[in-house]
Amino acid sequence: MIETYIIENALSAMFSFLRKKVITNPSDRAKFDFIVKDDDGKKIGIEVKRQNVTPQTFVKIKSALTEYEDLEAFYLITPEEPPAGLLGKFIHIFKDEKFPVYWLGINQFIEQQELGIELTQDFRTALIDLQVAAITSNFEDYSKDHVGSDIATIDLKAHLKKTFDNVREGKSVKSNFLFGLRRQFPYNTISKLEKEPTKVADTLGFGQKYDQAIIVLTDIKSFSSLVSVSDPDELNDLMNKFYINARNLVFEYDGILDKFIGDAVLAIFNYPFRKQNSYANATKFCSELILMTENILNDFQRSLDQKIETGTRVGIATGSIYALNIGIDEYEITFIGDKINLAARLEKNCEVNGMLMSNKFYYKLVDNDPDLIESIAPKAKEIDPKNAKGQSQPIKAWQVQRADIEIT
């Protein structure tokens, strides 16, 4: 059976290369895996589920669809084609929908895109090859300096098919020394590293102190309680949606994903290249992650009988860190440093569905984006050392509350 995350990752990479805009507001992220604006401007919704869906799944989807007035079509995608009996119930439930609603196996959906890609019986391998082909094609595009609108003249589907065939036939290397970074770095950062491959280790600064990094650590309150009262399948769906959306958000705001630690996200901004808007980008990432997770958790709580007080807490700090390469055949980056510990202490003392900034980060943001500071209105807060393990002095911080968090 194909894992749903493989399907989602392959589709995400494919949509990215084919220039299909994925709508990214937090409510949409929580409801469906993708809301995609197609080639002709039409919007389609896509939800990926395991094969063992039930009529209750259909009812939940139907309820979510009532919130959309401008969809042209919706696709439920599963690893295999729908069984005839259950497909009949699916058709009955959605027979009065205002737009077409389809249930397709992933191979059917890929074939419907008319990519010219010949899928083998080993769909798992074929999907990984498709993802690799899309990522490789994106690497190539980001590494080129396009003049005028020449990029618009490329036949994207034909280009993707050619790259897919090369990957399948072994003509494109699936794993070079930078390819592994795709799990942690956005394409534009990798493309800059590719331009001077002999200087990558120096640019990433392994084992050296890197100043002015921005560290973001997020956590979901009472997550262990959610786990204890949740259906395993429902919980798996929740975490798949959370991980994929969180990773995409890190990349969208030009950050580096250090790691997921259970339900926690550790991300680094302003590395390996310093940018003036990094402080604003990190703040906007936190805002959107909070809103996205809030929507996901609100939907998830409908399946619970117990009332669990939950939400996201975010700590943000800035300062020196050390980057380490812990990979063997590929680069894999992790970070250490006291400022990571500070971000963890800030997260633990943060209000739910808010962000707690270190004093240094706050004033960096004041200098770089005073309008953003004014819109989120941080309030001064002092943390007692007894509430911050490893700290001997009070910590000066700034609390941003949920009421002041909006996407700007």
C-alpha positions in Angstrom: 0.0 0.0 0.0 1.3 3.5 -0.9 1.7 5.8 2.1 -0.4 9.0 1.9 2.6 11.2 2.6 4.3 9.9 -0.6 1.3 10.8 -2.6 1.1 14.3 -1.0 4.8 14.9 -1.5 4.7 13.8 -5.1 1.7 16.0 -5.9 3.2 19.0 -4.1 6.4 18.7 -6.1 4.4 18.2 -9.3 2.2 21.2 -8.8 5.2 23.4 -7.9 7.0 22.6 -11.2 3.8 22.8 -13.3 3.3 26.4 -12.0 -0.1 25.4 -10.5 -0.6 27.9 -7.7 -1.4 26.2 -4.4 -3.7 28.5 -2.3 -2.2 28.7 1.2 -4.5 30.4 3.6 -4.6 28.6 7.0 -8.3 27.6 6.8 -7.7 25.9 3.4 -4.6 24.2 4.7 -6.6 22.7 7.5 -9.6 21.6 5.4 -7.9 20.0 2.5 -4.4 18.9 1.4 -4.5 21.2 -1.6 -6.6 24.0 -3.1 -5.0 24.5 -6.5 -5.5 27.1 -9.1 -5.4 25.2 -12.4 -3.9 26.3 -15.8 -7.1 28.1 -16.8 -7.6 29.8 -13.5 -10.1 27.4 -12.1 -9.7 26.3 -8.5 -9.9 22.6 -7.6 -9.8 21.0 -4.1 -7.8 17.8 -3.4 -7.8 15.6 -0.3 -5.5 12.5 0.0 -6.8 9.7 2.2 -5.8 6.1 3.0 -7.6 3.4 1.1 -9.9 2.5 4.1 -12.1 5.5 3.9 -15.7 5.2 5.2 -19.0 7.0 4.4 -18.3 9.1 7.5 -15.2 10.4 5.6 -17.5 11.4 2.7 -19.9 13.3 5.1 -17.0 15.2 6.6 -15.7 16.2 3.2 -19.2 17.3 2.1 -19.5 19.4 5.2 -16.2 21.1 4.5 -17.1 21.7 0.8 -20.1 23.9 1.9 -17.6 26.6 2.8 -16.4 26.9 -0.8 -18.3 28.9 -3.4 -15.7 29.1 -6.1 -14.4 25.5 -6.6 -14.7 24.1 -10.1 -14.1 20.5 -9.0 -13.0 18.4 -6.0 -10.9 15.2 -6.0 -10.6 12.5 -3.3 -7.4 10.6 -4.0 -6.5 7.2 -2.5 -3.6 4.9 -3.1 -5.8 2.5 -5.2 -8.9 2.8 -7.3 -12.1 3.0 -5.3 -14.0 -0.3 -4.7 -17.3 -0.4 -6.7 -19.6 -0.8 -3.7 -18.2 2.2 -1.7 -17.9 4.3 -4.9 -21.6 4.0 -5.3 -22.2 5.4 -1.8 -19.7 8.2 -2.6 -21.6 9.1 -5.8 -24.9 9.1 -3.9 -23.6 11.4 -1.2 -22.2 14.0 -3.7 -24.9 13.7 -6.4 -26.3 17.1 -5.6 -23.0 19.0 -5.3 -22.7 22.2 -7.3 -19.5 21.1 -9.0 -18.0 17.7 -10.0 -16.6 15.6 -7.2 -14.4 12.7 -8.1 -12.8 9.8 -6.2 -9.7 8.5 -8.0 -6.8 6.2 -7.3 -3.5 8.1 -7.5 -2.6 6.4 -10.8 -5.9 7.5 -12.3 -5.3 11.1 -11.2 -1.8 11.2 -12.7 -3.1 9.8 -16.0 -5.8 12.4 -16.0 -3.2 15.2 -15.9 -2.1 14.1 -19.4 1.6 14.2 -18.5 2.5 11.4 -20.9 4.1 9.6 -18.0 3.8 5.8 -18.1 3.2 4.5 -14.6 4.4 1.1 -13.7 2.6 -1.4 -11.5 5.0 -0.3 -8.7 3.2 3.0 -8.1 5.2 3.7 -5.0 8.4 3.8 -6.9 6.8 5.6 -9.8 5.5 8.4 -7.4 9.0 8.8 -5.9 10.4 9.0 -9.4 7.8 11.7 -10.2 8.7 13.6 -7.1 12.4 13.4 -7.9 11.8 14.5 -11.5 9.7 17.5 -10.4 12.3 18.5 -7.8 15.2 18.1 -10.3 13.4 20.1 -12.9 12.8 22.8 -10.3 16.5 22.8 -9.4 17.3 23.4 -13.0 14.9 26.3 -13.3 16.0 28.0 -10.2 19.7 27.7 -11.2 19.2 29.4 -14.5 19.0 33.2 -15.1 16.0 33.5 -17.3 15.8 36.5 -19.6 12.4 38.1 -20.2 9.6 35.6 -20.3 11.5 32.7 -21.8 10.5 30.5 -18.9 6.9 30.8 -20.0 7.7 29.2 -23.4 8.9 25.9 -21.8 6.5 23.0 -22.3 6.4 22.1 -18.7 4.6 18.8 -19.1 7.0 17.6 -21.8 9.9 18.8 -19.7 8.6 16.9 -16.6 8.1 13.7 -18.7 11.7 13.9 -20.1 13.1 14.3 -16.6 10.9 11.5 -15.3 12.1 9.2 -18.0 15.7 10.1 -17.2 15.2 9.4 -13.5 13.5 6.1 -14.2 16.2 5.0 -16.6 19.0 6.0 -14.2 20.2 8.9 -16.4 19.5 11.4 -13.6 21.1 10.8 -10.3 18.4 10.6 -7.6 20.7 11.5 -4.8 23.6 13.9 -5.3 25.4 15.7 -2.5 22.8 18.5 -2.5 19.7 16.6 -3.3 19.2 15.5 0.4 18.9 19.2 1.4 15.5 19.3 -0.3 14.0 18.0 2.9 15.4 21.0 4.9 16.0 23.8 2.4 13.8 25.8 0.0 14.7 25.5 -3.7 16.0 29.1 -4.0 18.6 28.5 -1.3 19.7 25.2 -2.8 20.0 26.8 -6.2 22.4 29.4 -4.8 24.5 26.7 -3.2 24.6 24.8 -6.5 26.2 27.8 -8.3 29.4 27.3 -6.2 29.4 23.6 -5.3 33.0 23.6 -4.1 32.1 26.2 -1.5 29.0 24.6 0.0 30.6 23.4 3.2 32.1 26.9 3.8 28.8 28.6 3.0 27.0 26.4 5.4 29.7 27.0 8.0 29.9 23.5 9.6 31.3 23.7 13.1 31.7 27.4 13.0 29.7 30.1 14.9 27.0 31.7 12.8 25.8 35.0 14.1 22.3 36.6 13.6 20.4 33.3 13.1 16.7 33.3 14.0 15.5 30.3 15.9 11.8 29.4 16.0 10.5 26.5 18.1 6.8 25.6 18.2 4.9 23.1 20.2 1.3 22.0 20.5 -0.1 22.2 24.1 -1.6 19.0 25.6 -0.6 16.9 22.5 -0.1 13.8 24.6 -3.6 14.2 25.9 -4.9 14.4 22.3 -2.9 11.2 21.4 -4.4 9.3 24.4 -8.1 10.0 23.4 -7.7 9.9 19.6 -8.5 7.3 17.0 -5.1 6.2 15.5 -6.2 6.8 11.9 -7.6 10.2 12.7 -4.4 11.1 14.5 -2.3 9.9 11.6 -4.3 12.1 9.2 -3.9 15.1 11.6 -0.1 14.7 11.8 0.4 14.1 8.1 -1.5 17.3 7.3 0.4 19.2 10.0 3.9 18.0 9.0 3.4 18.7 5.3 1.9 22.2 5.8 4.5 23.1 8.4 7.3 22.2 6.1 5.8 24.1 3.2 5.3 27.2 5.4 9.0 27.1 6.5 10.1 27.0 2.9 7.5 29.6 1.8 9.1 32.1 4.2 12.6 31.2 3.2 13.5 29.2 6.4 15.4 26.0 7.0 13.7 23.1 8.7 16.0 21.7 11.3 13.7 18.9 12.4 10.3 17.8 13.6 10.4 16.7 17.3 7.1 14.9 17.7 4.6 17.7 17.4 7.3 20.4 17.7 8.9 22.3 14.8 12.4 23.7 15.0 13.1 26.1 12.1 16.0 28.5 11.4 15.8 31.7 9.5 18.4 34.2 8.2 20.8 31.3 7.4 22.9 30.5 5.5 22.3 33.8 3.7 21.5 37.0 5.7 18.5 38.9 4.4 16.9 42.1 5.8 13.4 40.7 5.7 14.3 37.5 7.6 12.9 38.9 10.9 9.6 39.8 9.3 9.5 36.4 7.4 10.1 34.5 10.7 7.3 36.4 12.4 4.9 35.9 9.5 5.8 32.2 9.4 4.9 31.9 13.1 1.6 33.8 12.6 0.5 31.6 9.7 1.6 28.3 11.5 -0.5 29.3 14.5 -3.6 30.0 12.4 -3.1 26.9 10.3 -2.7 24.6 13.3 -5.7 26.3 15.0 -7.9 25.4 12.1 -6.5 21.8 11.9 -7.0 21.2 15.7 -10.6 22.7 15.6 -11.5 20.3 12.8 -9.9 17.4 14.7 -11.7 18.1 17.9 -15.0 17.4 16.2 -14.0 13.7 16.3 -13.4 13.7 20.1 -15.8 13.2 23.0 -13.4 14.9 25.4 -12.7 18.6 25.7 -8.9 19.1 25.3 -7.5 22.6 25.9 -4.9 22.8 23.1 -3.2 25.2 20.7 0.2 26.3 19.5 3.0 28.0 21.5 5.9 29.6 19.7 9.3 30.8 21.0 11.5 33.1 18.8 15.1 34.0 19.6 18.0 35.4 17.6 21.8 35.1 18.1 24.6 32.7 17.5 24.3 29.0 16.6 26.5 26.3 15.2 25.6 24.2 12.1 26.6 20.6 12.0 26.5 18.1 9.1 25.2 14.8 10.5 24.7 13.2 7.1 26.7 10.3 5.6 26.1 10.1 1.9 24.2 13.4 1.7 24.2 16.6 3.7 21.9 16.7 6.7 22.0 19.8 8.8 21.3 20.2 12.5 22.0 23.1 14.8 23.2 23.6 18.4 23.6 26.6 20.6 22.3 28.4 23.7 19.8 30.5 21.7 18.0 27.3 20.7 17.6 26.6 24.5 16.4 30.2 24.9 13.7 29.6 22.2 12.6 26.5 24.0 12.3 28.4 27.3 10.3 31.1 25.5 8.0 28.5 24.0 7.3 26.9 27.4 6.3 30.3 28.8 4.3 31.5 25.8 0.5 32.0 25.8 -1.4 29.4 23.8 -1.9 30.5 20.2 0.6 33.2 20.6 4.3 33.9 20.1 6.9 34.9 22.7 9.9 36.9 21.3 13.2 37.3 22.9 14.1 40.9 23.7 16.9 40.9 21.1 14.6 39.6 18.4 12.0 42.2 19.2 14.3 45.1 18.7 15.7 43.6 15.5 12.1 43.4 14.2 11.5 47.0 15.3 14.5 48.1 13.3 13.6 46.1 10.2 9.8 46.3 10.0 8.2 48.8 12.4 4.9 48.5 10.7 4.7 44.8 11.4 5.6 45.4 15.0 2.8 47.9 15.3 0.3 45.5 13.8 1.0 42.6 16.1 1.4 44.8 19.2 3.8 42.8 21.4 3.5 43.3 25.2 6.6 43.3 27.5 6.9 40.2 29.7 9.5 39.1 32.2 10.2 35.4 32.8 11.4 34.3 36.3 14.5 32.2 36.1 12.8 29.4 38.1 10.4 29.0 35.1 13.3 28.9 32.6 15.6 25.9 33.1 19.3 26.8 32.7 18.7 30.5 33.1 20.1 32.3 36.2 18.7 35.8 35.5 15.2 37.0 34.5 14.4 36.9 30.8 13.1 39.9 29.0 10.6 38.9 26.3 7.6 40.2 24.3 4.3 38.4 24.1 2.2 38.5 20.9 -1.4 37.4 21.7 -3.8 35.5 19.4 -6.1 38.5 19.0 -3.2 40.4 17.3 -2.1 37.6 15.0 -3.2 38.0 11.4 -1.4 37.2 8.1 0.0 40.4 6.6 
